[in-house]
């Protein structure tokens, strides 16, 4: 007897191929993703300035995401559809800020030196007062011992 290829084939005996899972981003748009911590839709939510809610309300961004939103608005890149343009910093304003920071740093250094001198002076005064206290304490002991010997 000659075997015919495929004659004993039964579709019920074939192993089922698992269906390929579609990614969350393929199934859900960011506007219908209600998970505030979703990494796949985070930047769309940050750029829009809110987290979507089931009722149609807009949830407030977290503090960190608000910071990220400000950063992203400050510098536009090609990924955000604005070409590769970046905002050009105002050099004079930056130099003025640097100068102001340097003067603040200088004032802070002067204050620190003055406070250090005050602490040194106070330490010396404390030492003198401690010595005076110890002398007084010793003198009181001597007087007390003398009075005890005399029986007073």
Secondary structure, DSSP 8 states (H G I E B T S, - for coil): ----TTTT--GGGS---------HHHH--GGG---TT-SSSHHHHHHHTSEE-TTS-EE---HHHHHHHHHHHHS--GGGTSTT------HHHHHHHHHHHHHHHHHHHHHHHHHHHHHHHHHHHHHHHHHHHHHHHHHHHHHHHHHHHHT-
